[in-house]
Amino acid sequence: MMGPNEDLDTLVDRKDHLGVLRYVRAHELREPSLVVAHGKSLLGEELSKNLDDEAARLSVLEQLCLAALDVNDHELGEKCLALLKEKVGNESARFRRLLARCLEAAGDYEQAGLIYDELLKDNPANLVALQRKYCIARAQQKEPEEVVAALNEYLGQQLSDVSGWYEMAKLRLSLADFKGAAYALEQVVLGSPLDADIHRQLAEVYATIGGLENLVLARKHMAQALELDGSNIRAQFGLVSVANQYLEESAQAGKKELDEHERLVAKELVKYGSSEVLKTYKGTKMFAAVTRVIDDYADSIESL
Amino acid sequence: MADTKPRITISPQAFLTISLHSAFYSNAVGHGVLVGTKSDSEVMVEHAFPICHEVPTKPLLDTAMALVKSEITGEGDTAIIGWFTSPEILSDTKADAVSMRICANISTDSADPVLLVLQSEKLGELASSSKGTTSSECFKAFGRDFGKQWLEPLPLIVLQETITTEVTREAIRKGVVMYDLTDHWLHGSSSLWQHSVNTSSGPLRDFIPKLNVS
């Protein structure tokens, strides 16, 4: 039985197949090859071995089926599905969900979509069905509005799903909708305020949108990223870049928009970011190239 | 005066770099900078600098451009001459809106950049040698059209096509890793930023001698 101190390597070395599968499931890891190997070792090549716990065997079959789809072993997936159907019948919602996944893997998005629609008729808040409908829309490369609408429908039911909002951010970015991406990343920041990389991403998106207000936000989030992780090289360069961008844009702004205090802050941030970058690269092969870049930034802020 | 399109010539090391980056990040979009020389009739793509395997943002783009310019300082007429992208979806053959926006941003009054779009399906065929696909078929080159979009096809060749095809196939099959700038930042300042200029120490070191390039 898997204890609280067990790690995956220990379970694998011990050939504790059930333990490995439980670990992967509990930690929501994506290790399909591992699952297939240990699933087959546990249940045999024909998946005919029984376990003491029937519920555990059914869970293993479900997990093995999904892993088989992931490694494109449709034959194994169908075997698992057939064995599950014998035990639970095809009325079970969980079975129908798995069947729909198999149909998706086979490229039959129409049939898969019908099953998810039925599941949603029974329960309009079926989050897995809503998720999969979004995945199908993406796989079919539907029009961007449809794909966004599908994800919006899911997020409408599950506002607190941080990974869902992150998916929305990536989708918006792929459509070059940086304002939409910024909104989505703000939701991610609410859910993961201590994740340095999310702050860094949000800062980069605000800087891409541009405008003095957004650049102030960009500076704040980039500074927060460095506060949380001072060794984040991308954030170090990012701070120099966004603070410099603020200085450039404010230099072109009218007197009403100009805030001298903010400009002074921006100059100090460029200097701070530059010193961090140079410290990071000191003694490395890229030091000379990086120094030239930083010197250019230093020269430009003198003239702004 | 007749409006002639420039011919795009891709060096073997640039081809190898872009192909390996795309093969390594086969599930993601790839982006990078092209460096070389330009004349009225020809654009020579000498080197490729993989930048990221995500949608690039302005700070990333600005920093990447500055670093590339710094890396090629002292290389004579060599300059940034374009951008490459490898689409996320296998069947996509044209550049996305982000790539075109980047080209518009790096465009100057005197010169338009070239946009190279990797044809992923063709690269897959090249790697599996299933259909006799050659390296020249693995890219499409685009210039700016009248609508100011990068949709104007440009003629393209890859130098030493036969050997480049064979070496690329070998490298992809061996699973050679080609990291980009964002990977370099993730792995630390001492890690190598892999691009086709640092051939003596990077992942291309075993393959460059086979291409007979310096």
Interface residues (C-beta under 8 A of the other chain):
Chain A: Q141 K170 L173 S174 L175 A176 F178 A203 E204 V205 A207 T208 G210 A218 N232 I233 R234 F237 G238 V240 S241 V242 Q245 T280 Y281 T284 K285 M286 A289 V290 R292 V293 D296
Chain B: V29 E54 V55 T57 K58 P59 L60 D62 T63 A66 L67 S70 E71 T73 E88 I89 D96 A97 V98 R101 T182 W185 L186 G188 S189 S190 L192 W193
